[in-house]
Amino acid sequence: QIHEWAAEYELNPNVVAIVIQIESCGDPSVISWAGATGLMQVMPFHFDDGENMLNPATNMQHGMEVFIECLYQFSDGDLGLALACYNGGPSVTQNDFEYWATETQNYYRWGTGLWQDVVRGSKKSSTLEEWLDAGGKGLCNQAEDRIS
């Protein structure tokens, strides 16, 4: 379905997969400490009353709308800035990197690093290993337990 969602929003499917990887490790039922939900970890205020925030299609629709807004309205098509915007909000794009929250700096590094690995056709990814070591492994283990 990643290919379908990517095509609908005219994005490279690897970009969509990277965001899903970092946000939820593919677990459609994950809810963060901040209340973000689902595959794309979308905040509840992006949903209409009565919408199922954990429904993968609904979650992806709203998550992709936010990401597209970040990509084209707030970052002029710069993938790294769009990733930072998606994580830290649009105001992040108005500030220099050193003023971003540590979480947003990491998100930017992981997202752009994974993208560069895709572009290079890398078989191994030190960025993925860094993300796994920084908490991604726990997220993926939790996802595996829930999904299996």
ABEGO torsion letter per residue (X at the ends): XAAAAAAAAGBBAAAAAAAAAAAAGGBAABBBAAGBBEAAGBBAAABBBGBBAABAAAAAAAAAAAAAAAAAAAAGGBAAAAAAAAAAEAAAAABBAAABBAAAAAAAAAAAAAAAAAAAGBABBAAAAAAAAAGAAAAAAAAAAAAX
